[in-house]
């Protein structure tokens, strides 16, 4: 997964207006107590970050 696909999925899950703010504010233990944005900036692969986001938001399997 590329960063662009990650952000497209975030927009679809949370809406374009909220995705960026959520990614900067919501801390996830699965990402080493980082936000999604911090994890991406630290070099964690977008696929791994998306998996943590998917779990945190309780999204349906079809969005995995």
PyMOL commands that set and color helices and strands:
alter all, ss='L'
color gray80, all
select helices_A, chain A and resi 3-14+16-25+29-31+36-41+46-57+61-63
alter helices_A, ss='H'
color red, helices_A
select strands_A, chain A and resi 27-28+34-35
alter strands_A, ss='S'
color yellow, strands_A
deselect
rebuild
show_as cartoon
